[in-house]
Amino acid sequence: MATPIRELVISVAVEADTSGFRQLDDAQEKSTTGAGAMSVALGTLAADLVKAGIEAAKAGAAFVADLVFGTAAAADSVAKTSKQLGITTEGLQRLRGAAALSGGDTATLDKGIRTLTKGLADAAEKGTGPAADALSALGLEVADIDSLLVNGDIEGAIGVIGDAFNATGESAQKNAALLKLFGGAGSKLRPLIEEGSAGVEALGDAITATGSVIDDEALGQFEAMVDANFLLDEQMRGIKNTVATALAPAVTD
């Protein structure tokens, strides 16, 4: 009986030792598997982060491009329109903002200013005309407005007209004056006109305070940029036209 018992004890001891090794092996295997899974997960996370970074960079670049080219287009409009109308760039930007705050829009304002400046030019040359009649009905002389516009002060001109407009009592007379001075844009610009000189100036100051008024130097840079891009597009168009012209005979044969 002694021998079987001893062998049993030894067998149990060996089995216990072997079980320990098996547990160690299992632990190592699990550890290795876990490390591998973690490695794969970290690799996937890194790839996702890189991809997200690339997408963010693309979005950032697109935002900057839209910001610059959008601002350039608006600045180019101000620069070119102010030259066409013979008014200051600052005055045009302030007045466009003032018109928007009073319920108008840029296109209507620009149209009204074109009509006003043309009418005053005709009145200054001929001494008569719809603009001269309208100003007379408001108690003004052509020289009162022309003296402001000669220096490009459109904001001041609109203010003086507004003051005279508010001082005129008869509604029909006022409406007729707006039509003669600003054409079809007159009725839409009436809220701005009724602000008078003090109100127009206050609205312009509010626009300036936002920082949205671009100075002449920056406007010149933006205008040059837009013009350069236009010429580049025209060059590409020229290349396409040249190639198409060369290929046309082969296509039509």
ZIRATA-V61938 format. One record per residue. N is the residue number from 0. RES is the residue in three letters. SS is DSSP state (H for helix, E for strand, L for the rest). PSI is psi as a letter, one per 30 degrees, with the letter a starting at -180 (* if undefined). Layout:
# ZIRATA-V61938
{{N RES SS PSI} {N RES SS PSI}}
This chain:
# ZIRATA-V61938
{{0 MET L f} {1 ALA H e} {2 THR H e} {3 PRO H e} {4 ILE H e} {5 ARG H e} {6 GLU H e} {7 LEU H e} {8 VAL H e} {9 ILE H e} {10 SER H e} {11 VAL H e} {12 ALA H e} {13 VAL H e} {14 GLU H e} {15 ALA H e} {16 ASP H e} {17 THR H e} {18 SER H e} {19 GLY H e} {20 PHE H e} {21 ARG H e} {22 GLN H e} {23 LEU H e} {24 ASP H e} {25 ASP H e} {26 ALA H e} {27 GLN H e} {28 GLU H e} {29 LYS H e} {30 SER H e} {31 THR H e} {32 THR H e} {33 GLY H e} {34 ALA H e} {35 GLY H e} {36 ALA H e} {37 MET H e} {38 SER H e} {39 VAL H e} {40 ALA H e} {41 LEU H e} {42 GLY H e} {43 THR H e} {44 LEU H e} {45 ALA H e} {46 ALA H e} {47 ASP H e} {48 LEU H e} {49 VAL H e} {50 LYS H e} {51 ALA H e} {52 GLY H e} {53 ILE H e} {54 GLU H e} {55 ALA H e} {56 ALA H e} {57 LYS H e} {58 ALA H e} {59 GLY H e} {60 ALA H e} {61 ALA H e} {62 PHE H e} {63 VAL H e} {64 ALA H e} {65 ASP H e} {66 LEU H e} {67 VAL H e} {68 PHE H e} {69 GLY H e} {70 THR H e} {71 ALA H e} {72 ALA H e} {73 ALA H e} {74 ALA H e} {75 ASP H e} {76 SER H e} {77 VAL H e} {78 ALA H e} {79 LYS H e} {80 THR H e} {81 SER H e} {82 LYS H e} {83 GLN H e} {84 LEU H f} {85 GLY L h} {86 ILE L l} {87 THR L k} {88 THR H e} {89 GLU H e} {90 GLY H e} {91 LEU H e} {92 GLN H e} {93 ARG H e} {94 LEU H e} {95 ARG H e} {96 GLY H e} {97 ALA H e} {98 ALA H e} {99 ALA H e} {100 LEU H f} {101 SER L g} {102 GLY L g} {103 GLY L a} {104 ASP L l} {105 THR H e} {106 ALA H e} {107 THR H e} {108 LEU H e} {109 ASP H e} {110 LYS H e} {111 GLY H e} {112 ILE H e} {113 ARG H e} {114 THR H e} {115 LEU H e} {116 THR H e} {117 LYS H e} {118 GLY H e} {119 LEU H e} {120 ALA H e} {121 ASP H e} {122 ALA H e} {123 ALA H e} {124 GLU H e} {125 LYS H f} {126 GLY L f} {127 THR L l} {128 GLY L l} {129 PRO H e} {130 ALA H e} {131 ALA H e} {132 ASP H e} {133 ALA H e} {134 LEU H e} {135 SER H e} {136 ALA H f} {137 LEU L g} {138 GLY L g} {139 LEU L l} {140 GLU L l} {141 VAL H e} {142 ALA H f} {143 ASP H e} {144 ILE H e} {145 ASP H e} {146 SER H f} {147 LEU H e} {148 LEU H f} {149 VAL L f} {150 ASN L g} {151 GLY L g} {152 ASP L i} {153 ILE H e} {154 GLU H e} {155 GLY H e} {156 ALA H e} {157 ILE H e} {158 GLY H e} {159 VAL H e} {160 ILE H e} {161 GLY H e} {162 ASP H e} {163 ALA H e} {164 PHE H e} {165 ASN H f} {166 ALA H f} {167 THR L k} {168 GLY L e} {169 GLU L k} {170 SER H e} {171 ALA H e} {172 GLN H e} {173 LYS H e} {174 ASN H e} {175 ALA H e} {176 ALA H e} {177 LEU H e} {178 LEU H e} {179 LYS H e} {180 LEU H e} {181 PHE H g} {182 GLY H b} {183 GLY H f} {184 ALA H f} {185 GLY H e} {186 SER H e} {187 LYS H f} {188 LEU H f} {189 ARG H e} {190 PRO H e} {191 LEU H e} {192 ILE H e} {193 GLU L f} {194 GLU L f} {195 GLY H a} {196 SER H e} {197 ALA H e} {198 GLY H e} {199 VAL H e} {200 GLU H e} {201 ALA H e} {202 LEU H e} {203 GLY H e} {204 ASP H e} {205 ALA H e} {206 ILE H e} {207 THR H e} {208 ALA H f} {209 THR L f} {210 GLY L g} {211 SER L f} {212 VAL L k} {213 ILE L k} {214 ASP L l} {215 ASP H e} {216 GLU H e} {217 ALA H e} {218 LEU H e} {219 GLY H e} {220 GLN H e} {221 PHE H e} {222 GLU H e} {223 ALA H e} {224 MET H e} {225 VAL H e} {226 ASP H e} {227 ALA H e} {228 ASN H e} {229 PHE H e} {230 LEU H e} {231 LEU H e} {232 ASP H e} {233 GLU H e} {234 GLN H e} {235 MET H e} {236 ARG H e} {237 GLY H e} {238 ILE H e} {239 LYS H e} {240 ASN H e} {241 THR H e} {242 VAL H e} {243 ALA H e} {244 THR H e} {245 ALA H e} {246 LEU H f} {247 ALA H e} {248 PRO H e} {249 ALA H e} {250 VAL H e} {251 THR H f} {252 ASP L *}}
